[in-house]
């Protein structure tokens, strides 16, 4: 099989490409290599894939929001399945640059839906986000919960992606699975996320910004668990049998939470990074940030039931692994 991965130079895309190629799949990866964070990190991920897998992984630089360029880049490519990870990420950046989110997350997603439709792709797996739950108070978050009140534009675009996918699954019967990721971390991670920001600051003796006075919880999910869940989803397209799927659709469209099924206190998370770094953090208490939420916590019962997925990596194991990797690259990505 040949799997198309959008956003392959990204954090999750890199790890997924490695996993699929390791089990014998051919991978075509696309990415626009934008400068939201240091592009060298993306180039190094691609170089690692080329070193480890050679011709089994092929990369093409293209912007998914550019319909003509996307068609040209993939002309003649055999595509059996698609994992659509490319997006403009980041809750806070969506306040600064909203049009980037409309372009990548809305127009880009539509172009991938059209690609799946015209190529009659066997299955499209796409990335949604725990951000769609907004300010929901009831924990843990369930895929059956209403998600009509996003607190950031990023969250609104991800909810829109789910709705567009539902319409395409209904109209064209293309099997689709949406995955609501919960705070993914691990080696080769993103420099704009808390594990990287905190580790870098602690090692350099700079203060870390602890928002909402530290009264926050996150369902931190280690990258290996996320990849296992994506692969399980890819291998099990929802049936077009008019039965109700996870998320409520009667079309071949399922939506799952993919998380660690536990909410961790921010303070304990920082404690583990301190221990792995071997030095204390200087904690600068900050107010809540616009667009942020106090807690995330995934109910993963649906994906456990349907796909046999269950995260197995606690932050006690995952955080030291990340810090060890970070130390080996510290200072390279500025």
N, C-alpha and C positions, 0 to 999 in steps of 0.2 A: 504493500500500500504506500501511497504518497500522501503525506499530510502537509497542508499549508499552515504555517504559523505566522500570524501577523504580530508585529512587535517582537520579533525573534531576538533582537539585540537587547531587549529589556531584561529585567531581573527574572521574571517568571518564564518568559519566552526562551531565554538561554537554558534554564534548567529543564524545561519541557523538551526542547530540541535534543538535548543530551540524552534524556530518558528514552525518547522515541527512537533515536538513532541506535542507542545501545541495545534495543530489542529487535532491531532489524528493519525498522521503517525507513523509507526515504523521506527526507524533509526538505521542503522549499520554504524558506523564511523571507519575509519582507519587513522592512522598517525604514522610516524616513531619517533616522539618526539625528533627530532634532536636539537642540542644545538646552533643553530644560534642565538637565544636569550634565556633568562633564562627559563629552562625547568619547573621550579616550576609554572610559569604562565600557562603553558599548562596543567599541572596536576591539577591546581586549576580550570581551565575551565571545565575539565572533571569531577571533583568532584562536581561542581555546576550542571552539567547536570544530574549526577547520583542522586543528592539530589532532584532535581526538577522533574525528570521524571522516575526514577527507571528503570525497565526492558524495558521500551519503547525505550530507547536509549542504544545500545550495542556498546562497544568499543573494537577494536582489534589493537594492536601495530604491524605494518608491514611497510616495505619499498616498495613503489609502483614500484621502479626500480628493485626489486627482483622478477622476474616473478614466480618462483616456490613458494616462500613464500607467494606471493599474492594469488595464486591459492589455496594454502593450507588454508590460513586464511579465505577465503570466500567459501570454499567447503561446499555445502549444504545450503548456505544462499539464500533465495528468494530475488531477487533484481528486483524491478519494474522500478526504475529510478535511475540515477546516477547524482550527482553533484560533479564534479571533481575540487577541489580547491587546492589540494596538489601541492606544487611547491617550488623550491628554490627562495625565494623572494629577492628583493633588487637590485637596479641598481648599486650602488657603489661596493657592495660585488662581483658582477659578474666580476669586473676587478681584484679583488684579488684571486678569487677561481673559475675560469671559468668551471672547470670540474664538480663541484657540480651542475651547471646549465644544463650541457649536460646530466648528470645522471638523475636528478629529473625531469627536464622539457621536455626533449626529450624522453629518454627511458621510464621514468615513464608515460608520456602521451601516448606513443605507447601501453604500457601494459594496460592502461585503455581503449583505443580504442579496443584492442583485447578482453578485458573483455566484453565490450558492444556488440561487434560482436558475440562472442560465446554464450553469455547469451540471445541474441536477445532482448536486453533492449529496452523498449518503448521510452526512451528519455535520451540522455546524454547532460547535461548542463555543460559547462567547463569555467574556468576562463582564459580570456585573459587579456590584460592590455592596458591602454592609452599610455604606453611606445611605442607601435608599431608605433605611429605617428611620432616618431623621431623628426627631426627638421622641420616638416611641418610649414610653415609660415602662412597659411590661417586659420583663426579662425572663428567660432568654428570648431573643428575636426568633420568630417562626416564619417560615415562608408563607403561611396563611395570613399573617398580619397585614393590615392595610398599610400602604406606603405612599400615601397621597400628600404628605407634607414635608418635602425635602427642605433641609436647612442650608443647603449650598447648591450652587449651580451644577457643580460636579455631580452631586447626587441626583439632581433633576435630569441630567443627560443620561445617567445610567438607568434610571426608571424609564425614560423615553426609549432607550435601546430595548428594554424588555417589552415594551408595548409594540414597537415596530416589529420585533421578532415574532410576537404573538400574531400580528396581522399576516405576516408572511407564512407562518406555519399554517394558519387557517386557510389562506387563499391558495397556496401552492403546495401544501402538505410536505414541506421540507422539514425533516426532523431537526429539532434544535434543542439545545440544553444551555440554560443560563446559570452561571455559577456566581453567587454572591460571596466574594472573597472577604475574609476577616483578617486585617492587619498582618500581612505576610512579611516574614523576615528571614534572614539567613545569609550565608556567604554569597557574594556578588550582589548584595542588596542595593537599595536605592539610597543615595546620599541625602534625600530630603525627608527621610523617615526617622523616627525617634531612635531606633537602635544605632544607626550610623551617627546621628547628630550627638547623642549622649556619649557614645564611645569616643568619638573624636575629641569632644570637649574635655572629657575626663582625662584622657591620655595627655592632652596639651595643657591641662591645668586651668582651663577656662570654665566659667560658670555654665551650668545647664539651665534651660528655661523649663520650669515645672508649672504647667498651666493648671488653672482652677485650684491653685494651692495644693496640687497633688491628689485632689479628691476625684480621681478618674479611674476607670477600669477599661481594659482592652482584652479582647479575645485574640491573643497573639498566636499565629499559626506558622509553624516552621515550613520552609520551602519544600522539603521532601514530602511532607504530608499533603501540601497543596498539589504537587505534581502527581502524586498517587491518585488524588481525587479527580484531577483533570483526565488522566488516562482512563480511569474507571468510567467516567462519563463518556469519553470518546468511544469506548468499546461497547457502550450500551445505549444506542439511540432510542429515544422514546417511540413507542409503537403508534402507528396511525390506526387505532382501534376504537376511537371515540370515548375511551375510558378517561376518567379524570386523572391528570398527572399531578405531581408535586408542583405547587404553585397555583393549581386550580384549572389549568387549561384542559379542554377536551380535544384539542388539536395535538399533533405530535411535537409538543413543546413542554419541557419540564424546567422548573427553576429550583435550585438547591442552595442552601447555605453550605459553605465549605470553610469550616473553622476548627478550632481546637476544643469547642464545647466546654470552655471554662473562661470566666472573667477574672483577669489578674489585676491586682491593685498596682497602680503606677509606681508607688513607693517600693514595692517588692521587686518590680522590674528593674528599677534603678539600683537597688541593693545588689542584684545579681550582676549587673554590668560593672559596678564598683569592684565586686569580688573578682571578677574575671580580669579586670584591668589592673588589680593590685593597688588601687589608690582610691581615696574617697572623692565624691563629687562635691562641688560647690553648688548648692541648689538655690536658684533664684526663683522665688515664687512669683508667678504671673497670673493675671486674670484669665478667664475663659476667652478663647479666641472666636471671632465670628465664623460661623459655619461649622464649628466643632461640636461634638456631642460628649456627654459625660461618660457614657458607658456603652460598650458593645459586648454582646454575648450571644453566640450562635447556638440555636437548637439545630442539631445535625441529625435528628431522628429520621428525616425523610431520605437523606442520602445514605444513611446507614442501612435503612430498610431496602431501598431500591438498588443500590450499587455496592453494598458491603463496605463502604468507606468508614473509617474511624481514625482520627488523628492519634498518633502515638508518641509524639515528641513534646515533652513539657518544656517550659522556658528554663527550667533548671539544667536541662541538657542543651537546648538550642542556643541560649544566649552565650555560654562559653564557646560553642562552636563558631558563632558569628564573630566574637571578639578575637578568637585565635586567627581567623581568616583576615580580619581587619588589621590586626597588628602586622601581618605579613605583607600588607599593601599600603600601610599607613603613609600618608603624605604624597602618594602617587596621583590621587584624583582630587584636584583642587579646582 
